[in-house]
Amino acid sequence: MYYADILKLCGWEEDQMVREKPRLDEAFRILGLGPDEMKIAEGRVREGYDIDLMGVRKALGVWIGGLIDVVLSKTEGKKTVYYSFPPLGGLGGRISAMGKGEILCVCPEFILDIALGAIFDRIDPIMETGEEKALPPGRALCALNKIRIGAIAKGIIPAPDLLLASSYYCDQGGQTDEWLHEVYGVPWVVLDNVMDSAWDEFPTLNPERLSYMAAEIENAWTEAAGILGQKPDEKDWGEYAELYSRFVAGIAKTNSAMKADPPPISQSNLQLVRFLRNATSYDRFADAVEAIDTLIPELAQRVKKGTGPLPKGSPRVTSFLIPQRDHEVAHLIEKAGIAIPVTFLSYDAYTGMLDPTYTTIAEKSAQTELSRGLYHSTSAILYWTKKAVEDFDLDGVLWSQPIHCRPMASSGFVLKKAIEEELGIPVLILEVDWYDNRIFSGESMRTKIETFGHLLAARKSKGKTNKEGN
């Protein structure tokens, strides 16, 4: 098996490779991944990821498994449902659980960006096809949407049987789904909501807004089940919820480990594990839980030894997220002596504010989505960012500003002004594309990152000297 070395490196066992050999052969044929591509992937994994940690390796393996699943979904007779990243309302998990092996419900573009992009470095032709078909370059259009359209147009993944759509958070995602609906005749279910709120409303949640979102989630679930020929069953959701709860508990433990000085793992590696909850299907979710369960004691051991990618006392910052496909950005940040113990998308402190009086599945899902802040407001994002600064004893903020993400393209400048004025710590905004590194490179940011690292180190040293003098 010409792919045995890379799969073993990514946590696959020998018997699993033998068992899935026919699937692997066919999927890699469709993807155009041969021996040369496997060698490239092996080099990228060794260079870009912390393969001393089996939890990281297992997570890489889950992403590759998810890629195989979506490529072969129709040929294996499964109904296929796609949702966008970030997922909305927990519908993906509920529909995955409802299908139990008969329905594959995933976010295909995110799986492709990590598995085919970050691991194999073969995502550019797919994005170029998406640009040719519908989303031309130079117009600030999301790379994830280009991947979705391009992969379907090239026949790498099938057109789905159902789209879970929304435009209240990201209008581009809804427009992409509408394009697929019109061109391929794919039925869609639209989940609506509102983003309006008073600036100082959060962390209080407006009950009317929450109940409206809960009703939309419930209606979307019922409508999707009807289109798929299924009956919504809360027992199915309970089975998935148990796995999901284990995963969330695992994230809480990794957050606790990352409060150590030094943090035991690079954030780019940790994102790889945490993002498994955002794209994988029910069929692979047990493997995702195994990956994070494997990682937790490995991180605990490093915390006990006081080891990590950076020395103790390094400046600590947060960001929204770190570009996953371009390893160079994360490496440059670390080489500049900057640790990132937490990102906005990994900081799950919201669990402490959940109101137990909301009891239905839809109400719980709506409360979770709004409490996280991303789907609530810019002020909610600021709220949790400031909490992370306090909770993780941070020295600054290195905010990755997504050039082509409409919901997040301007929030960084609002956050920079507020954080510098209210908390008195420096904020550096890096203009990037989280999913497409054709228009920027980590190397082009070297001067900014290194200068910021020197600034943070000088401030931290001065603060330490002042404390010792007092």
LINBEL-V82890 format. One record per run of one state. SS is the DSSP state (H for helix, E for strand, - for the rest). FROM is the first residue (numbers start at 1). TO is the last residue. Records with the same first field share a line. If there is no record, write none. Layout:
# LINBEL-V82890
SS: FROM-TO ; FROM-TO
This chain:
# LINBEL-V82890
-: 1-3 ; 10-13 ; 20-20 ; 32-34 ; 49-53 ; 73-78 ; 84-90 ; 100-102 ; 107-107 ; 120-123 ; 134-142 ; 154-161 ; 166-170 ; 185-187 ; 191-206 ; 229-233 ; 259-266 ; 279-281 ; 306-314 ; 320-326 ; 336-337 ; 347-348 ; 354-360 ; 373-377 ; 392-395 ; 403-410 ; 423-425 ; 433-442 ; 470-470
H: 4-9 ; 14-19 ; 21-31 ; 35-48 ; 54-72 ; 91-99 ; 108-119 ; 124-133 ; 143-153 ; 171-184 ; 207-228 ; 234-258 ; 267-278 ; 282-305 ; 327-335 ; 344-346 ; 349-353 ; 361-372 ; 378-391 ; 411-422 ; 443-469
E: 79-83 ; 103-106 ; 162-165 ; 188-190 ; 315-319 ; 338-343 ; 396-402 ; 426-432
